[in-house]
Amino acid sequence: MHPTITRMQEVVAKGDDTKIAEILAEDVTFMPPTYFATWIGRAPVAAVLGHVGQVFSDFKYRRVMGDGHDWALEFQCKIGDLDAVGVDLITLNDDGLIQKFEVVMRPYKTIGALRDAMMTRISTDPRFQEYRKALA
């Protein structure tokens, strides 16, 4: 298994954005399951993933599939008292850092709970005011 994928399994669910940032490309793109938008850049993506790691509980990867640059990591978790399953679709760049990170999840009700929890967290995190200005 690629060392970045191994490291990702160790740090993403812990919600420590400084450790997550270490495995992200500077111009990483992140597509969340909660809305049709893309986060771009190491700092904002690490911050979003850090919050996600704190919203999820009982998180574990069930299967890891892939080779070279392209990986799929199936996970299960809870958001509040709701169960969820999903897949992290990861593309690594030539330096072995995460270039593209897309998440697909189910069921719909749990995705709504994730969206609500993330909107609450992001609205109280001052970093996101700066990130939004940069996107505008």
Summary of the structure (lengths in Angstrom):
residues: 136
radius of gyration: 14.0
end to end distance: 38.2
largest distance: 39.6
contacts: 411
relative contact order: 0.19
helix: 41%
strand: 38%
